[in-house]
Amino acid sequence: MASISRSAILSVVVIAIVLAVLPGAIWRLIQTGDPYLFTHRFFADMLARLSGPGKMRFILQPAVAILLGARDGAKDARAGLPPFLWALAVHSSLQRELLRSALASVRNLVAMAIILDVVSQFLIFHEIHPGAALLLGPVLIAVPYALSRALTNRIVGRRKGQDPATHSS
């Protein structure tokens, strides 16, 4: 009997939540004509999230992403790979593997970020905007992860006496 992974469960929960709230979001869009994302209200609501329930996630989620990025950046440096962001931009042969390893490292964290965003929206605003949850959750993870992975690779590579930016595969 095959076991179900935590990642699979989290993915199913995120998909179920998004599918459950999507009809209400579409109805709200049709009724009001307000797309919510990147509007004045969206940015005002983001500020409200910083002081409402769930505000610790704005510290904890990026902190965990930084730790995961540092771990993966050190692995990259030991493997002689160039810094993460540089490799994504310049080394097309490494892009697929780097994105795969990044996704493997942060997929559960991104799923939890989306779930926490939906919960905090409900607690604070008594409504859920799935687009905002799908945008804000991953951004809180992706940016610190990518920067941490790239910088750690560069630091570890320099300590080993390498110039990580010049590595090629």
CORLIN-V846522 format. One record per helix or strand. SS is the DSSP state (helix for helix, strand for strand). FROM is the first residue (numbers start at 1). TO is the last residue. If there is no record, write none. Layout:
<<SS	FROM	TO> <SS	FROM	TO>>
//
This chain:
<<helix	6	32> <helix	40	49> <helix	57	78> <helix	84	90> <helix	92	125> <helix	130	159> <helix	164	166>>
//
